[in-house]
Amino acid sequence: MSVAATPSWNWRDEGFIAPPRVVTTARQLTLYRVWGGTARESGSPARPGVCMSFERPKTRREAERLSALFEWGNTCRYLTRFDVAAGATLFVGMVHPGDFHSSGLGPPGSQVFIETAQMQRFARKVGQGVELVNDMGRHVVIPNRDPGKLRSS
């Protein structure tokens, strides 16, 4: 991967704890999108891009630990694989653990953000989305976050 230009959007608004590294893919790679609740499989057209991960979570709790999605209205119900072609510009960095992070989940993971135009040009959905194992017990996630709200850091 090689270094590319800086983003025109605010990295805090997209869930990063610090400015992400900007890279261009040198070869095809696989990314995973966790979605559900107010989060759509291919992201929201109202947002500047789509949040994904290099890691493939198996459960809802693991998805929340890696990506801190619940407070954004993403209930972490489903997982979809995307192959991203060489030449795509990605933004990679640590996930902000969220305003309501539980230390019992463990440390947050890294996030891959791909801008909408890059997603449309370079990403290809592979197969159907699958339902993640529900290891949330009796806990219910209510998608009620205002996506325009800034996270505190």
C-alpha positions in Angstrom: 0.0 0.0 0.0 1.2 3.5 -0.7 0.4 6.9 0.9 -2.4 9.0 -0.7 -4.2 12.3 -0.2 -5.9 13.5 3.1 -9.7 13.2 3.6 -12.2 16.1 3.1 -14.4 14.8 5.9 -13.9 14.9 9.7 -12.3 11.7 11.0 -13.9 12.1 14.4 -17.4 12.0 12.8 -16.5 8.6 11.2 -15.5 7.0 14.5 -11.7 7.3 14.6 -9.9 8.1 17.8 -7.0 9.8 15.9 -6.4 10.8 12.3 -6.3 7.7 10.1 -3.5 6.6 7.8 -4.3 7.2 4.2 -3.3 4.3 1.9 -3.8 3.0 -1.6 -4.2 -0.7 -2.1 -1.4 -2.4 -4.1 -3.4 -5.7 -4.5 -7.0 -7.0 -4.0 -8.0 -7.4 -0.3 -11.0 -8.5 1.7 -12.9 -6.2 4.0 -15.9 -7.0 6.3 -18.9 -4.8 6.9 -21.0 -5.3 10.1 -24.5 -3.9 9.9 -28.0 -3.9 11.3 -30.4 -1.5 12.9 -30.0 1.9 11.2 -26.8 0.7 9.5 -27.2 -0.6 5.9 -25.2 -3.3 4.2 -23.5 -0.9 1.8 -23.5 2.2 4.1 -25.7 5.3 4.1 -25.8 7.6 1.1 -25.9 10.5 3.6 -22.4 9.7 4.9 -19.1 10.3 3.1 -18.2 6.6 3.1 -18.5 3.2 4.7 -16.8 1.8 7.8 -15.3 -1.7 7.4 -12.7 -3.9 9.0 -9.9 -6.2 8.1 -11.1 -8.6 10.8 -14.1 -10.9 10.5 -16.0 -11.0 13.8 -18.0 -14.1 14.6 -20.4 -12.7 17.2 -22.2 -9.5 17.9 -20.2 -8.8 21.0 -16.9 -9.3 19.1 -18.2 -6.9 16.4 -19.0 -4.3 19.1 -15.6 -4.7 20.7 -13.8 -4.3 17.4 -15.8 -1.4 16.0 -17.8 0.3 18.8 -20.9 0.4 16.6 -23.9 0.3 19.0 -24.0 4.0 19.8 -24.0 4.8 16.1 -27.3 2.8 15.8 -25.6 -0.3 14.3 -27.0 -3.3 16.1 -24.2 -5.7 14.7 -26.7 -8.3 13.4 -25.1 -9.1 10.1 -21.7 -9.4 8.3 -21.0 -9.0 4.6 -17.7 -9.6 2.9 -16.4 -7.2 0.2 -13.4 -7.7 -2.0 -11.6 -4.4 -2.8 -9.6 -4.1 -5.9 -6.0 -2.7 -6.2 -5.9 1.0 -6.5 -8.5 1.9 -3.9 -7.9 4.6 -1.4 -8.6 3.6 2.2 -8.3 5.3 5.6 -7.1 3.0 8.3 -6.9 3.7 12.1 -7.9 2.9 15.6 -11.6 3.0 16.4 -12.8 5.4 19.1 -14.0 3.1 21.9 -17.3 5.1 22.1 -18.9 7.2 24.8 -20.4 4.1 26.5 -17.5 1.6 26.1 -17.5 -1.3 28.5 -13.9 -2.3 29.4 -15.2 -5.9 29.8 -15.3 -6.0 26.0 -11.5 -5.6 25.6 -9.7 -3.0 23.5 -11.3 -1.7 20.3 -9.9 -2.7 16.9 -8.9 -0.8 13.8 -11.3 0.5 11.3 -11.1 0.8 7.5 -13.0 3.7 6.0 -13.7 3.8 2.2 -15.2 6.9 0.7 -18.5 6.3 -1.2 -17.0 6.9 -4.7 -14.2 4.5 -4.0 -16.7 2.0 -2.6 -18.7 2.1 -5.8 -15.6 1.9 -8.0 -13.4 -0.6 -6.2 -15.5 -2.8 -3.8 -17.5 -5.9 -4.8 -19.9 -7.7 -2.5 -19.0 -11.4 -2.1 -22.0 -13.6 -1.5 -24.9 -12.8 0.9 -24.6 -11.2 4.3 -24.7 -13.7 7.2 -26.2 -13.3 10.6 -23.6 -13.0 13.4 -23.9 -15.3 16.5 -26.1 -13.5 19.0 -24.1 -13.7 22.2 -25.8 -10.7 23.7 -28.1 -12.8 26.0 -31.0 -10.7 27.1 -29.3 -7.4 26.2 -31.2 -5.4 23.6 -29.5 -2.8 21.4 -31.8 0.2 20.6 -30.6 2.1 17.5 -31.1 5.7 18.7 -27.9 7.6 17.9 -28.0 10.8 16.0 -25.4 10.1 13.2 -24.6 13.8 13.1 -23.4 13.9 16.7 -19.7 14.2 17.4 -18.2 11.6 19.7 -16.4 12.9 22.7 -12.7 12.1 23.0 
